[in-house]
Amino acid sequence: MNGKPVVNIQTFIDERPFGGFQWLIFCMCFVIVLLDGFDTASIGFIAPSVLTEWHLTKPDLAPVLSAALFGLACGALTSGPLSDRVGRRAVLLTSVFLFGIACLASAFSSSIGQLTALRFVTGVGLGAAMPNAVTMMGEFCPNRRRSTVINLMFCGFPLGAALGGFLAAWLIPNFGWRSVLMLGGVTPLLLGIALIVKMPESVRFMVANGHPVERIRAALARISNDAMNAGSFTMTETAPQANGKGISVVLSRSYLVGSVMLWVAYFMGLVIFYASINWMPILLKDAGLNAKTATLISALFPLGGVGAVVCGALMDRFNANRVIAVSYALTAVSVYWIGQAVGNVGMLVLAVFVAGVLMNTAQSSMPALAAAFYPTSGRGTGVAWMLGVGRFGGIAGSFLVAELTRRHFSFAGVFTTIAIAGLVACIALLIKQMARPHAFEASPSKMESLGH
């Protein structure tokens, strides 16, 4: 190596400030997550217009509302193992263009069948993009700030969902419901161009897979020119190693209990999120509020995700499992409170906002928890499978409320039932903590020289 030093890439990143190039990656990944939130919420807001234009009944909408969720699950479950084999960048680029094209095409649907099929394809793209954005960001972060940065990035999801509500309220009366889908389609296509030009491959992935040292050096040089002095690169893993890649790591003996508990917690969190975001406007309207007030109050729920930044900082300083478990327990209490506040609009606004802050704080913190839990060889799959399995919680949440209303549960009864999911998520994370209570420290024995 002509006497040039061997550089540990994580130490290299840790010893330098979080600079402009990392902020650029952050912004691109943030927009991906924001678009996921926008798309997720917007379908609920365009639903009444679709019902009217195509003369449908409420049950006719069930396939459309659930199609994207099935797509999201499929996209996440397939993209994770793929990204651990071919790389984060290729999967990220493909998925962004896929959901952009499909969302734009769905704006021109002429039947409920077409819209349902295109919503599924949109979901596949979104489901593949989100976990790879989380993994990519995590692998360019200094250890001391990883949870804070990923949680800040994940604030894009509830922010996008709230933005979807507010923009839909303005776009639909002026330009029709198709304009919401057009906006949701054009934006990722523009983002995809920026990704082609600016997004590199993950440096940790390149080192772990023996990519040429010149490529690794060029990527790290965008963080600091000091990388040009490196002769080769090594990488330490703070998580215990397992044989193989992808799903074989996630389901290995060291990770199985933790993986299942992550899936349970994220699943239960999305039961609460989708039950609330898809049904709250209808439930509030049925409870006596006018349509505009019901929509605006419902939009407060996803807006509450900004609390995730504070939670990320706490996760970087204290035990992350316990921090999020407490957030889920408080979510259960606040969701129960929504059901008790229906007769008082002021109290209802406060209850929805507080529940949204707590719910989205807990949920937005889960990808950072998963990213820190797995080694590089299984991180893409680990994060993606948690998000993928969890998406079925969104489907379950939507159908749960449909069943509760069919059984004539009261407004309070519906939210009391939904609140139980928060307690289950809390318990799952406490089990994960008990199963592996001690953090694994990096040691020289886990260091491999993989760039050459």
N, C-alpha and C positions, 0 to 999 in steps of 0.2 A: 504493500500500500504506500510505498515511497515514504515511509516514516510518518504518514498521516495518522492521527489518533482514531481509535474506535469510539464512536459516540452512542450513548444510550438515548434513544429518541424521546422517551418520556421525561428523562432528566433534562434533556435539551429544551423541551416544551415547558417544563416546570420552572426552569431557571430564567425564563424570559417573560416579559409582560405580555398580557393578552393584547396582541397588536391588531393593526388594520386588516391584515389578511385573514386573521381568525374572525374578526368582526364581519368581514365580507361573507365568509362561509356561514356565520351565524344568521346574517340577514337573508341569505338565499334559503336556508333551512327553515327560518322563521316564516317566510312567505309560504312555503310548502305546507307547514302545519296550519297556518292561517286559512289557506284555501280549503284544507280538509274541514276545518270548523265551519267555514262559510257554506260549503256544499252540504254538509251534514244538516245544518239548520234550515237552509233555504228551501229544501224540499217540503218541510213542514209548513212553511209560510206560503208557498205557491199552491199547496194542496186545495184550499177552498176555491181558488180560481179554476183549477183543473176540473174539480167537481162540477162547477157551474158550466164551463165551456163544453164539456163532453157528456153532460147530463148523467153523472155517475152517482152512486150511493157511497156512503162512508166505507162500508166493507170492501168496495171495489178498489179503494186506495191501498189496502194492506199490502198487495204485492209490490207496488211502487215504493212504499215506505221501507219495506224490508229488503228489496232487491239490492240496493247499494250496500246495506249492512252485510248481506251474504257475500257480495263482491269484495268488500273491505276485508272480511275474514279470509277469503280465498287468496287475495292479493298478499296479505301479510304472511300467511302460512307457507306460500310458495316462494316469496321473495327472500325470506330470511336465509334459508339454506343456499339459495342461489347467490346471494351477496357474499356468503362465507366462502363460496367457490370461485366466482368470477370477478368479485370486487363490488364495492359500494357504488362507485361512480356510474358504471354501466346500467345497473339496476335502477338507480335514482333517475337518470336521464330518460330511460325507456318509460318508466312509470309516470313521470310528469307529462310527457307527450301523450301517453295513452289516455290519462284522465282528462287532459285538456281537449283532445279531439272528441272523445266520447261525450263530454259535457256539452261542447258546442253543438254536436250533432243532435243531442237530445232536445235542444231548443227548437228543432224543426220536426219533432215527432207529430204524427197525425193520428195516433191511436194510443190507448193505454198499454197495449202490448209492446209497441215500439219503445215507448218511454221506459217501461219496466226493463226491457233488454239493455237499453243504453245506460240506464241507472246502474245495472249490474256491472257493465264494463267500466263505467266511471269509478265504481267502488273498487274494482280490482286494481286500477291504477293508483287510486288514493291509498289503498291498503298496502301497496308495495312501497309507495313513496315515504309515508310517515316514519316507519321504523328505520328505514335507511337514512333518513335525515337525522334521526336521533343518534344512530350509530356513528355516522360521519362526524357529527358535531362532537360527540363524546371522545372520539379518537384524535381530535385536534385540540382538546382542552387540557390545561394544567390540572393535575389531580386536586389541588386545593380549591378549585372553583368549578369542578365538573357539574355537581348537582345544581349549583346556582345558575350556571349558564344554560344547562338543558331545561331546567324549570322555567327560566325566562323565555327560552325558545318555545316551550310548550304552552306558554300563555297565549301564543298565536291561535291555538285551537278555540278556547272560549271567546277570545276577542273576535275571531272570524265568525263564530256562531252568532255573537251579538250583532256584528256588522251585517251578517246575512239578514237578521231580523229588521234592522233599521233601514238597510238599503231596499229590502223587499217591500217595506211599508211605503217607500217613496217610488220605487220603480214600477210596481204592479199597477197602481192607479194611472200612471202616466204613460207607460210603455207596454204593459201587459206582462203576464207571468213568464213568457219566453225570454224576456230581456234579462231576467235574473240568471238563467242558464247560459245565455250568451256571455255575460260578464264572467261567470264562473268557468267558461271554456277558453276565452281569449287570454285571460290573465296567465294561466299556467303555460300557454304556448309562448308567450313573451318571456316568461321566467325560464323556460327550457333553453332558449337561445342564450341567455345569460349563463346558464349552467354549463353549456357546451364550451363557452369561451373561458370561464373563470374557475369552475369547480375541478379540483384535482382529485386523484385517488387518495384514499386514506393512507397516511404514512405507516400506521400500525399494520394495516393489511398488507402493504407492500413489503415490509420487513418480515412479517410472519410467513409470507409466501415466496420469499427469495427473489423479489424483483430486482432488476439491475440497480446497482448503487447510485448510478447517475440520476435515475428517476427519483429516488428517495431524496438525494441531495438537492435536486431542483425544487421539489415540493417544500422541503424544510427551509430552503433559502428564501422562500417567500415569507417565512416567519422571521428569519434572521440570516444575514450573509455569513455568519459564523459557520453555517452548515457546509460551506464550500471547502472548509479546512478538513472535513472528515474523510477518513480513508474507508471506513465501513461503519455499519450501524448494528446495534444490538437492541434488544427489547426485554424488559422485565415484565412479568405478570404477577400482580398481587393476588389474583384468584388461583385456586389450585388447578393444576393441569389435568386434563382428561384425554384419553385416546380419541383420535379421529377429529372430525370437524362437524360443525352444524348441529343437527339434531342428536347425534350420538353423544355430543358434549352435554347438551341440555338435559337429556334423559339419563346421563351417567349416574353412578351411585352417589358421587359428591354433590350433584346438583338436583336430583329428582324431587326431593321434598320441597326445596326452595322454589323450583320451577312450578310445581303444582300450586303452591301457596300464592305465588305471583299471579298465576292464571285465575285463581279463585278471587283474589282481591280485586284484580282489574275487571273481571267479569261482573262482580257485584257492584262495583263503582259505575259501570256502564248501564246496569239495570236501572240505577237511580237517574243517571244522566238522560238516557233516552226516554224513560218513562215520563220524566219531567218535561224535556224539551219538545217531545212529540205530542204530549197530551195536555200540558198545562193550559195552552190557549183555549182548548175545547172545554176542559173541566171548569176553568174560571168563568167562561161564558155560560155554561150550564148552571153555575152557582149564582148567576144573576148579574155579572158584570157585562158592560157593553163590549163589542168585539175589539175596538181600538184599545180600550183600557186593558183588556185581557192580553192582547198582543204585547203591549208595552211592558206590563208587569212580567210577563213570561221572558221577555228579552233581558231582564235584569239577572236571570238565573245564570246563563253562560257568561255574562259580563264579569261575574265575581272571580274569574280565574287569576286575577293579578296577585292574589295572596300567595301564589306558588313561588314567587321570587323569595319571599320571606322564608317559606318552608325550605327552599333549596339551600339558603344560607344556614338554616338550622341543621339540615342534613349533612352539610359539610363540616359542622362542628360537633354534632351529637350523634346518637345512634339513629340511623335513617329509618330502620324498620319501626322503631317506637314512635318517632316523630309523625310518620304517616298514619300509623295505627290510631294515634290520638285524634288526628284529623278526621279519620273515618268515623270514630266514635262520636265526635261532635257533629259530624254530618248527619248521623242517625237522629240525634236529638233535634237538630234544626229542621230536618225534613218532616219529622213528626209535628213540629211547631207550625209548619205551613198549614197542615190540616186543621189545626185548632184556631187559626187566625182568619178564616174565610169571611166571617161576618164584619171584619174591621179592615177597610182598605189600607189605612196607614200601617197597621200592624202586619198586614199581608205583604205589603211592599218590603218592609224591613225583614220579615221572615224569609221571603224569596231571595233577597239579596244576601243575607247572612248564610243561608243554605247554599247558595251558589258559590260564595267565597270559599266555604269549607269544602264543599263537594269537589269543586274544580281544583282547589289547592291539593287535596289528596290525590285526585286522579292525574293531574298534571305532573305530580312528583314521581309517579310509578315508572315511567321510562328511564329516568335517571337512576332509580333504584336497580332496575334490571340491567342497565348498561354497566353499572359498577359491580354487579354480582357475577357476571360471566367473563371468562378469558377471551382474548381476541379471536381464537379459533371457533368460538361458539356465540360470540356477542351478537352478530347480525341475526342469527336464528333465535337466540334467547329473547331479544327485544321484540322481534317480529312475531314470534309465537305468543308471547304474552299479549301483544296488541291484537293478534288474530283470534286467539281463543276468547279474549275479552269481548270482541265484537259480537259474539253470540249472546253476550249479556245485554247488548243493545237490542237485539232481536227479542230476547226474553222479556226485557222491560216493556217494549211496545205491546207485545201480546199479553203480558201480565195485566196491564191496565185495561186492555180491551176485555179481558175475561172478568176483571173486577167490576167494570161498569155493566157488563152483561148480567152479572149476579146482583146488580143494584147496590153495590157498596156506596156508602156516603162519601163525600169529599174527604172528610177526616179519616174514614176507614181506608181509602185508597192510599193516602200518604202515610198512614201508620204502617201499612203493609210494606210500602216501598222502603221505609226507614229501616226495616229489619236487615236489608241488604248491607247497610253501612256497618252494622254490628258484626255480620259475617266476615266482611272485608277486614275489619279490625282484628278479629280472632285469627284469621289466616296469616296476617303479617306477624303476629306474636308467635305463632307456631313456626314460621320461617326463622324468626330470631332464635327460638329455642333449639331448632334443628341444627343451626350453625352459629352459635353465639359469639365465636371469636373471629375477628377479622384476620385474614391471612396476609402476612407481611411478605414483601418481595425479598428474595434472598439471591445470592450469587448463583446458587444451584438452579434457579429458575431462569437464569439469563441465557439467551441463545444469541449467537452471532449469525444473523440471517441475511444481512445485506452484504454483498461481496462483489 
